[in-house]
Amino acid sequence: MDEEMNVGELLKETAEENQTRKILEILNQCKDLDEAKEKVKALLEK
């Protein structure tokens, strides 16, 4: 049971890290805050 929880937590943590990386990449590619906000919002709508 503990192993399943650990795997689940690891998957959750990895997903969160990947999402953060994706957001940082978007921020680096945008020319202004408004563009960045729109692109991050689009991630939520997927």
HTML snippet that shows the backbone in 3Dmol.js (N, CA, C, O; Angstrom):
<script src="https://3Dmol.org/build/3Dmol-min.js"></script>
<div id="view" style="width:600px;height:400px;position:relative"></div>
<script>
const pdb = `
ATOM      1  N   MET A   1       0.828  -1.200   0.000  1.00  0.00           N
ATOM      2  CA  MET A   1       0.000   0.000   0.000  1.00  0.00           C
ATOM      3  C   MET A   1       0.872   1.264   0.000  1.00  0.00           C
ATOM      4  O   MET A   1       0.588   2.215  -0.728  1.00  0.00           O
ATOM      5  N   ASP A   2       1.916   1.270   0.807  1.00  0.00           N
ATOM      6  CA  ASP A   2       2.798   2.436   0.840  1.00  0.00           C
ATOM      7  C   ASP A   2       3.477   2.675  -0.500  1.00  0.00           C
ATOM      8  O   ASP A   2       3.664   3.823  -0.905  1.00  0.00           O
ATOM      9  N   GLU A   3       3.847   1.598  -1.192  1.00  0.00           N
ATOM     10  CA  GLU A   3       4.481   1.743  -2.498  1.00  0.00           C
ATOM     11  C   GLU A   3       3.535   2.410  -3.486  1.00  0.00           C
ATOM     12  O   GLU A   3       3.951   3.268  -4.264  1.00  0.00           O
ATOM     13  N   GLU A   4       2.256   2.017  -3.459  1.00  0.00           N
ATOM     14  CA  GLU A   4       1.279   2.629  -4.354  1.00  0.00           C
ATOM     15  C   GLU A   4       1.133   4.116  -4.056  1.00  0.00           C
ATOM     16  O   GLU A   4       1.029   4.925  -4.978  1.00  0.00           O
ATOM     17  N   MET A   5       1.124   4.475  -2.802  1.00  0.00           N
ATOM     18  CA  MET A   5       1.023   5.884  -2.440  1.00  0.00           C
ATOM     19  C   MET A   5       2.272   6.630  -2.896  1.00  0.00           C
ATOM     20  O   MET A   5       2.187   7.747  -3.407  1.00  0.00           O
ATOM     21  N   ASN A   6       3.416   6.011  -2.710  1.00  0.00           N
ATOM     22  CA  ASN A   6       4.652   6.671  -3.127  1.00  0.00           C
ATOM     23  C   ASN A   6       4.689   6.879  -4.637  1.00  0.00           C
ATOM     24  O   ASN A   6       5.114   7.937  -5.102  1.00  0.00           O
ATOM     25  N   VAL A   7       4.254   5.894  -5.402  1.00  0.00           N
ATOM     26  CA  VAL A   7       4.213   6.026  -6.856  1.00  0.00           C
ATOM     27  C   VAL A   7       3.229   7.121  -7.242  1.00  0.00           C
ATOM     28  O   VAL A   7       3.516   7.936  -8.119  1.00  0.00           O
ATOM     29  N   GLY A   8       2.086   7.143  -6.598  1.00  0.00           N
ATOM     30  CA  GLY A   8       1.096   8.183  -6.874  1.00  0.00           C
ATOM     31  C   GLY A   8       1.627   9.570  -6.562  1.00  0.00           C
ATOM     32  O   GLY A   8       1.441  10.505  -7.340  1.00  0.00           O
ATOM     33  N   GLU A   9       2.278   9.697  -5.437  1.00  0.00           N
ATOM     34  CA  GLU A   9       2.860  10.995  -5.069  1.00  0.00           C
ATOM     35  C   GLU A   9       3.956  11.399  -6.046  1.00  0.00           C
ATOM     36  O   GLU A   9       4.067  12.570  -6.411  1.00  0.00           O
ATOM     37  N   LEU A  10       4.755  10.442  -6.462  1.00  0.00           N
ATOM     38  CA  LEU A  10       5.822  10.723  -7.418  1.00  0.00           C
ATOM     39  C   LEU A  10       5.238  11.186  -8.756  1.00  0.00           C
ATOM     40  O   LEU A  10       5.745  12.126  -9.369  1.00  0.00           O
ATOM     41  N   LEU A  11       4.172  10.521  -9.202  1.00  0.00           N
ATOM     42  CA  LEU A  11       3.518  10.929 -10.445  1.00  0.00           C
ATOM     43  C   LEU A  11       2.951  12.343 -10.333  1.00  0.00           C
ATOM     44  O   LEU A  11       3.079  13.149 -11.256  1.00  0.00           O
ATOM     45  N   LYS A  12       2.334  12.630  -9.213  1.00  0.00           N
ATOM     46  CA  LYS A  12       1.767  13.965  -8.990  1.00  0.00           C
ATOM     47  C   LYS A  12       2.871  15.024  -8.994  1.00  0.00           C
ATOM     48  O   LYS A  12       2.739  16.073  -9.624  1.00  0.00           O
ATOM     49  N   GLU A  13       3.939  14.737  -8.294  1.00  0.00           N
ATOM     50  CA  GLU A  13       5.052  15.682  -8.208  1.00  0.00           C
ATOM     51  C   GLU A  13       5.673  15.916  -9.593  1.00  0.00           C
ATOM     52  O   GLU A  13       5.987  17.049  -9.959  1.00  0.00           O
ATOM     53  N   THR A  14       5.843  14.843 -10.344  1.00  0.00           N
ATOM     54  CA  THR A  14       6.413  14.959 -11.689  1.00  0.00           C
ATOM     55  C   THR A  14       5.502  15.780 -12.593  1.00  0.00           C
ATOM     56  O   THR A  14       5.979  16.619 -13.358  1.00  0.00           O
ATOM     57  N   ALA A  15       4.214  15.548 -12.512  1.00  0.00           N
ATOM     58  CA  ALA A  15       3.260  16.309 -13.324  1.00  0.00           C
ATOM     59  C   ALA A  15       3.314  17.794 -12.971  1.00  0.00           C
ATOM     60  O   ALA A  15       3.276  18.644 -13.861  1.00  0.00           O
ATOM     61  N   GLU A  16       3.399  18.107 -11.694  1.00  0.00           N
ATOM     62  CA  GLU A  16       3.464  19.500 -11.267  1.00  0.00           C
ATOM     63  C   GLU A  16       4.755  20.162 -11.753  1.00  0.00           C
ATOM     64  O   GLU A  16       4.740  21.312 -12.193  1.00  0.00           O
ATOM     65  N   GLU A  17       5.863  19.437 -11.672  1.00  0.00           N
ATOM     66  CA  GLU A  17       7.138  19.979 -12.150  1.00  0.00           C
ATOM     67  C   GLU A  17       7.091  20.230 -13.658  1.00  0.00           C
ATOM     68  O   GLU A  17       7.581  21.251 -14.141  1.00  0.00           O
ATOM     69  N   ASN A  18       6.500  19.295 -14.390  1.00  0.00           N
ATOM     70  CA  ASN A  18       6.400  19.457 -15.836  1.00  0.00           C
ATOM     71  C   ASN A  18       5.520  20.647 -16.197  1.00  0.00           C
ATOM     72  O   ASN A  18       5.818  21.379 -17.141  1.00  0.00           O
ATOM     73  N   GLN A  19       4.451  20.837 -15.458  1.00  0.00           N
ATOM     74  CA  GLN A  19       3.565  21.982 -15.702  1.00  0.00           C
ATOM     75  C   GLN A  19       4.307  23.290 -15.432  1.00  0.00           C
ATOM     76  O   GLN A  19       4.164  24.258 -16.180  1.00  0.00           O
ATOM     77  N   THR A  20       5.095  23.312 -14.367  1.00  0.00           N
ATOM     78  CA  THR A  20       5.876  24.502 -14.044  1.00  0.00           C
ATOM     79  C   THR A  20       6.888  24.793 -15.144  1.00  0.00           C
ATOM     80  O   THR A  20       7.073  25.946 -15.533  1.00  0.00           O
ATOM     81  N   ARG A  21       7.542  23.750 -15.646  1.00  0.00           N
ATOM     82  CA  ARG A  21       8.492  23.938 -16.747  1.00  0.00           C
ATOM     83  C   ARG A  21       7.789  24.501 -17.982  1.00  0.00           C
ATOM     84  O   ARG A  21       8.316  25.385 -18.659  1.00  0.00           O
ATOM     85  N   LYS A  22       6.603  23.985 -18.264  1.00  0.00           N
ATOM     86  CA  LYS A  22       5.842  24.453 -19.419  1.00  0.00           C
ATOM     87  C   LYS A  22       5.495  25.935 -19.263  1.00  0.00           C
ATOM     88  O   LYS A  22       5.610  26.705 -20.217  1.00  0.00           O
ATOM     89  N   ILE A  23       5.073  26.329 -18.069  1.00  0.00           N
ATOM     90  CA  ILE A  23       4.732  27.734 -17.809  1.00  0.00           C
ATOM     91  C   ILE A  23       5.962  28.620 -17.944  1.00  0.00           C
ATOM     92  O   ILE A  23       5.885  29.701 -18.529  1.00  0.00           O
ATOM     93  N   LEU A  24       7.094  28.176 -17.409  1.00  0.00           N
ATOM     94  CA  LEU A  24       8.323  28.964 -17.531  1.00  0.00           C
ATOM     95  C   LEU A  24       8.730  29.136 -18.989  1.00  0.00           C
ATOM     96  O   LEU A  24       9.178  30.212 -19.384  1.00  0.00           O
ATOM     97  N   GLU A  25       8.581  28.101 -19.779  1.00  0.00           N
ATOM     98  CA  GLU A  25       8.901  28.189 -21.201  1.00  0.00           C
ATOM     99  C   GLU A  25       7.982  29.192 -21.895  1.00  0.00           C
ATOM    100  O   GLU A  25       8.434  29.977 -22.728  1.00  0.00           O
ATOM    101  N   ILE A  26       6.704  29.168 -21.555  1.00  0.00           N
ATOM    102  CA  ILE A  26       5.763  30.143 -22.110  1.00  0.00           C
ATOM    103  C   ILE A  26       6.190  31.557 -21.734  1.00  0.00           C
ATOM    104  O   ILE A  26       6.203  32.447 -22.585  1.00  0.00           O
ATOM    105  N   LEU A  27       6.537  31.769 -20.470  1.00  0.00           N
ATOM    106  CA  LEU A  27       6.940  33.102 -20.020  1.00  0.00           C
ATOM    107  C   LEU A  27       8.174  33.592 -20.765  1.00  0.00           C
ATOM    108  O   LEU A  27       8.276  34.771 -21.103  1.00  0.00           O
ATOM    109  N   ASN A  28       9.104  32.690 -21.016  1.00  0.00           N
ATOM    110  CA  ASN A  28      10.323  33.072 -21.728  1.00  0.00           C
ATOM    111  C   ASN A  28      10.057  33.419 -23.188  1.00  0.00           C
ATOM    112  O   ASN A  28      10.799  34.201 -23.781  1.00  0.00           O
ATOM    113  N   GLN A  29       9.011  32.849 -23.772  1.00  0.00           N
ATOM    114  CA  GLN A  29       8.716  33.076 -25.183  1.00  0.00           C
ATOM    115  C   GLN A  29       7.818  34.283 -25.429  1.00  0.00           C
ATOM    116  O   GLN A  29       7.732  34.758 -26.562  1.00  0.00           O
ATOM    117  N   CYS A  30       7.156  34.782 -24.413  1.00  0.00           N
ATOM    118  CA  CYS A  30       6.190  35.870 -24.591  1.00  0.00           C
ATOM    119  C   CYS A  30       6.870  37.234 -24.526  1.00  0.00           C
ATOM    120  O   CYS A  30       7.862  37.435 -23.826  1.00  0.00           O
ATOM    121  N   LYS A  31       6.289  38.162 -25.291  1.00  0.00           N
ATOM    122  CA  LYS A  31       6.870  39.507 -25.311  1.00  0.00           C
ATOM    123  C   LYS A  31       6.336  40.399 -24.193  1.00  0.00           C
ATOM    124  O   LYS A  31       6.970  41.391 -23.834  1.00  0.00           O
ATOM    125  N   ASP A  32       5.157  40.045 -23.636  1.00  0.00           N
ATOM    126  CA  ASP A  32       4.622  40.837 -22.532  1.00  0.00           C
ATOM    127  C   ASP A  32       3.736  39.983 -21.624  1.00  0.00           C
ATOM    128  O   ASP A  32       3.428  38.832 -21.935  1.00  0.00           O
ATOM    129  N   LEU A  33       3.346  40.558 -20.528  1.00  0.00           N
ATOM    130  CA  LEU A  33       2.573  39.842 -19.517  1.00  0.00           C
ATOM    131  C   LEU A  33       1.206  39.405 -20.031  1.00  0.00           C
ATOM    132  O   LEU A  33       0.746  38.307 -19.717  1.00  0.00           O
ATOM    133  N   ASP A  34       0.562  40.249 -20.810  1.00  0.00           N
ATOM    134  CA  ASP A  34      -0.769  39.901 -21.328  1.00  0.00           C
ATOM    135  C   ASP A  34      -0.716  38.660 -22.215  1.00  0.00           C
ATOM    136  O   ASP A  34      -1.575  37.784 -22.117  1.00  0.00           O
ATOM    137  N   GLU A  35       0.289  38.591 -23.074  1.00  0.00           N
ATOM    138  CA  GLU A  35       0.441  37.419 -23.928  1.00  0.00           C
ATOM    139  C   GLU A  35       0.688  36.174 -23.082  1.00  0.00           C
ATOM    140  O   GLU A  35       0.130  35.111 -23.356  1.00  0.00           O
ATOM    141  N   ALA A  36       1.519  36.307 -22.063  1.00  0.00           N
ATOM    142  CA  ALA A  36       1.812  35.180 -21.179  1.00  0.00           C
ATOM    143  C   ALA A  36       0.552  34.713 -20.457  1.00  0.00           C
ATOM    144  O   ALA A  36       0.308  33.511 -20.346  1.00  0.00           O
ATOM    145  N   LYS A  37      -0.242  35.650 -19.969  1.00  0.00           N
ATOM    146  CA  LYS A  37      -1.475  35.296 -19.275  1.00  0.00           C
ATOM    147  C   LYS A  37      -2.411  34.515 -20.182  1.00  0.00           C
ATOM    148  O   LYS A  37      -3.010  33.524 -19.762  1.00  0.00           O
ATOM    149  N   GLU A  38      -2.537  34.962 -21.423  1.00  0.00           N
ATOM    150  CA  GLU A  38      -3.425  34.289 -22.370  1.00  0.00           C
ATOM    151  C   GLU A  38      -2.955  32.862 -22.647  1.00  0.00           C
ATOM    152  O   GLU A  38      -3.768  31.939 -22.707  1.00  0.00           O
ATOM    153  N   LYS A  39      -1.668  32.685 -22.813  1.00  0.00           N
ATOM    154  CA  LYS A  39      -1.141  31.352 -23.104  1.00  0.00           C
ATOM    155  C   LYS A  39      -1.276  30.414 -21.902  1.00  0.00           C
ATOM    156  O   LYS A  39      -1.560  29.228 -22.067  1.00  0.00           O
ATOM    157  N   VAL A  40      -1.076  30.940 -20.707  1.00  0.00           N
ATOM    158  CA  VAL A  40      -1.231  30.112 -19.507  1.00  0.00           C
ATOM    159  C   VAL A  40      -2.703  29.761 -19.315  1.00  0.00           C
ATOM    160  O   VAL A  40      -3.025  28.633 -18.941  1.00  0.00           O
ATOM    161  N   LYS A  41      -3.600  30.714 -19.566  1.00  0.00           N
ATOM    162  CA  LYS A  41      -5.037  30.435 -19.496  1.00  0.00           C
ATOM    163  C   LYS A  41      -5.416  29.323 -20.460  1.00  0.00           C
ATOM    164  O   LYS A  41      -6.228  28.456 -20.137  1.00  0.00           O
ATOM    165  N   ALA A  42      -4.823  29.356 -21.646  1.00  0.00           N
ATOM    166  CA  ALA A  42      -5.114  28.329 -22.659  1.00  0.00           C
ATOM    167  C   ALA A  42      -4.721  26.938 -22.148  1.00  0.00           C
ATOM    168  O   ALA A  42      -5.366  25.945 -22.488  1.00  0.00           O
ATOM    169  N   LEU A  43      -3.672  26.869 -21.339  1.00  0.00           N
ATOM    170  CA  LEU A  43      -3.291  25.575 -20.745  1.00  0.00           C
ATOM    171  C   LEU A  43      -4.406  25.034 -19.855  1.00  0.00           C
ATOM    172  O   LEU A  43      -4.655  23.829 -19.826  1.00  0.00           O
ATOM    173  N   LEU A  44      -5.061  25.910 -19.143  1.00  0.00           N
ATOM    174  CA  LEU A  44      -6.128  25.484 -18.231  1.00  0.00           C
ATOM    175  C   LEU A  44      -7.357  25.003 -18.982  1.00  0.00           C
ATOM    176  O   LEU A  44      -8.129  24.196 -18.465  1.00  0.00           O
ATOM    177  N   GLU A  45      -7.538  25.498 -20.201  1.00  0.00           N
ATOM    178  CA  GLU A  45      -8.721  25.147 -20.979  1.00  0.00           C
ATOM    179  C   GLU A  45      -8.560  23.834 -21.741  1.00  0.00           C
ATOM    180  O   GLU A  45      -9.517  23.344 -22.341  1.00  0.00           O
ATOM    181  N   LYS A  46      -7.367  23.268 -21.720  1.00  0.00           N
ATOM    182  CA  LYS A  46      -7.142  21.999 -22.436  1.00  0.00           C
ATOM    183  C   LYS A  46      -7.787  20.847 -21.726  1.00  0.00           C
ATOM    184  O   LYS A  46      -7.698  19.709 -22.188  1.00  0.00           O
TER     185      LYS A  46
END
`;
const viewer = $3Dmol.createViewer("view");
viewer.addModel(pdb, "pdb");
viewer.setStyle({}, {cartoon: {color: "spectrum"}});
viewer.zoomTo();
viewer.render();
</script>
